[in-house]
Amino acid sequence: MLSEIRQKAIVKPGGVVEISSPELPLGATVEVIVLLESPPKKPEQSLTSFIGTARGNFATPQEVDRFIRNERDTWES
């Protein structure tokens, strides 16, 4: 029957990982599987950070007003 011991460890210099548990009997044969946690690739951004960044969007009310005035000027010409 298999039993499991789950621990987190810090990799020491030279890639050494040390596991210590009183549940491990002296002379026992064990299988060790190392799962490496990877850091997130990009920091999460808030939704408000996207305001005004897409094509056709405006970052400020002044930009909207300027755009509308320019459009009106093209209609009157």
C-alpha atoms as a printed R data frame, in Angstrom:
   type eleno elety resid chain resno       x      y       z
1  ATOM     1    CA   MET     A     1   0.000  0.000   0.000
2  ATOM     2    CA   LEU     A     2   1.274  3.457  -0.901
3  ATOM     3    CA   SER     A     3   1.217  6.332   1.545
4  ATOM     4    CA   GLU     A     4   1.926  9.940   0.730
5  ATOM     5    CA   ILE     A     5   3.957 12.641   2.416
6  ATOM     6    CA   ARG     A     6   3.456 16.057   0.881
7  ATOM     7    CA   GLN     A     7   5.920 18.831   1.766
8  ATOM     8    CA   LYS     A     8   7.061 22.106   0.295
9  ATOM     9    CA   ALA     A     9  10.811 22.640   0.134
10 ATOM    10    CA   ILE     A    10  13.229 25.317  -0.966
11 ATOM    11    CA   VAL     A    11  15.898 24.402  -3.496
12 ATOM    12    CA   LYS     A    12  19.336 24.856  -1.965
13 ATOM    13    CA   PRO     A    13  22.549 25.696  -3.823
14 ATOM    14    CA   GLY     A    14  23.461 23.074  -6.392
15 ATOM    15    CA   GLY     A    15  19.800 22.114  -6.917
16 ATOM    16    CA   VAL     A    16  19.582 20.213  -3.633
17 ATOM    17    CA   VAL     A    17  16.127 19.499  -2.202
18 ATOM    18    CA   GLU     A    18  15.961 18.076   1.307
19 ATOM    19    CA   ILE     A    19  12.980 16.156   2.707
20 ATOM    20    CA   SER     A    20  12.773 15.150   6.325
21 ATOM    21    CA   SER     A    21   9.901 13.331   8.025
22 ATOM    22    CA   PRO     A    22   9.605 11.014  11.027
23 ATOM    23    CA   GLU     A    23   7.166  8.956   8.915
24 ATOM    24    CA   LEU     A    24  10.036  7.819   6.663
25 ATOM    25    CA   PRO     A    25  11.379  4.505   8.010
26 ATOM    26    CA   LEU     A    26  15.108  3.901   7.895
27 ATOM    27    CA   GLY     A    27  16.141  1.906   4.817
28 ATOM    28    CA   ALA     A    28  12.766  2.217   3.043
29 ATOM    29    CA   THR     A    29  12.664  2.589  -0.734
30 ATOM    30    CA   VAL     A    30  10.772  5.717  -1.785
31 ATOM    31    CA   GLU     A    31   9.860  7.468  -5.022
32 ATOM    32    CA   VAL     A    32  10.310 11.242  -5.091
33 ATOM    33    CA   ILE     A    33   8.415 13.459  -7.548
34 ATOM    34    CA   VAL     A    34   9.347 17.144  -7.684
35 ATOM    35    CA   LEU     A    35   6.746 19.612  -8.985
36 ATOM    36    CA   LEU     A    36   8.240 23.015  -9.715
37 ATOM    37    CA   GLU     A    37   5.918 25.960  -9.061
38 ATOM    38    CA   SER     A    38   6.255 28.508 -11.833
39 ATOM    39    CA   PRO     A    39   5.683 32.215 -11.175
40 ATOM    40    CA   PRO     A    40   2.855 33.956 -13.039
41 ATOM    41    CA   LYS     A    41   3.993 35.133 -16.471
42 ATOM    42    CA   LYS     A    42   2.400 38.561 -16.290
43 ATOM    43    CA   PRO     A    43   1.281 40.569 -13.326
44 ATOM    44    CA   GLU     A    44  -2.477 40.857 -13.182
45 ATOM    45    CA   GLN     A    45  -3.860 44.195 -14.326
46 ATOM    46    CA   SER     A    46  -7.021 45.838 -13.118
47 ATOM    47    CA   LEU     A    47  -9.796 46.425 -15.626
48 ATOM    48    CA   THR     A    48  -9.470 50.179 -15.187
49 ATOM    49    CA   SER     A    49  -5.931 50.026 -16.572
50 ATOM    50    CA   PHE     A    50  -7.442 49.211 -19.984
51 ATOM    51    CA   ILE     A    51  -9.517 52.410 -20.196
52 ATOM    52    CA   GLY     A    52  -8.584 54.347 -23.298
53 ATOM    53    CA   THR     A    53  -6.060 51.823 -24.589
54 ATOM    54    CA   ALA     A    54  -8.094 50.136 -27.333
55 ATOM    55    CA   ARG     A    55  -8.497 51.572 -30.815
56 ATOM    56    CA   GLY     A    56 -11.437 53.979 -30.926
57 ATOM    57    CA   ASN     A    57 -11.560 54.463 -27.157
58 ATOM    58    CA   PHE     A    58 -10.798 57.705 -25.391
59 ATOM    59    CA   ALA     A    59  -8.776 58.173 -22.223
60 ATOM    60    CA   THR     A    60 -10.304 61.509 -21.227
61 ATOM    61    CA   PRO     A    61 -13.556 63.414 -21.786
62 ATOM    62    CA   GLN     A    62 -11.536 66.124 -23.555
63 ATOM    63    CA   GLU     A    63 -10.429 63.612 -26.203
64 ATOM    64    CA   VAL     A    64 -14.063 62.649 -26.810
65 ATOM    65    CA   ASP     A    65 -15.094 66.283 -27.150
66 ATOM    66    CA   ARG     A    66 -12.229 66.986 -29.579
67 ATOM    67    CA   PHE     A    67 -13.180 63.953 -31.698
68 ATOM    68    CA   ILE     A    68 -16.870 64.958 -31.834
69 ATOM    69    CA   ARG     A    69 -15.999 68.546 -32.792
70 ATOM    70    CA   ASN     A    70 -13.746 67.310 -35.604
71 ATOM    71    CA   GLU     A    71 -16.505 65.012 -36.880
72 ATOM    72    CA   ARG     A    72 -19.042 67.869 -36.844
73 ATOM    73    CA   ASP     A    73 -16.605 70.073 -38.758
74 ATOM    74    CA   THR     A    74 -16.336 67.469 -41.529
75 ATOM    75    CA   TRP     A    75 -20.155 67.315 -41.847
76 ATOM    76    CA   GLU     A    76 -20.490 71.092 -42.257
77 ATOM    77    CA   SER     A    77 -17.839 71.347 -44.977
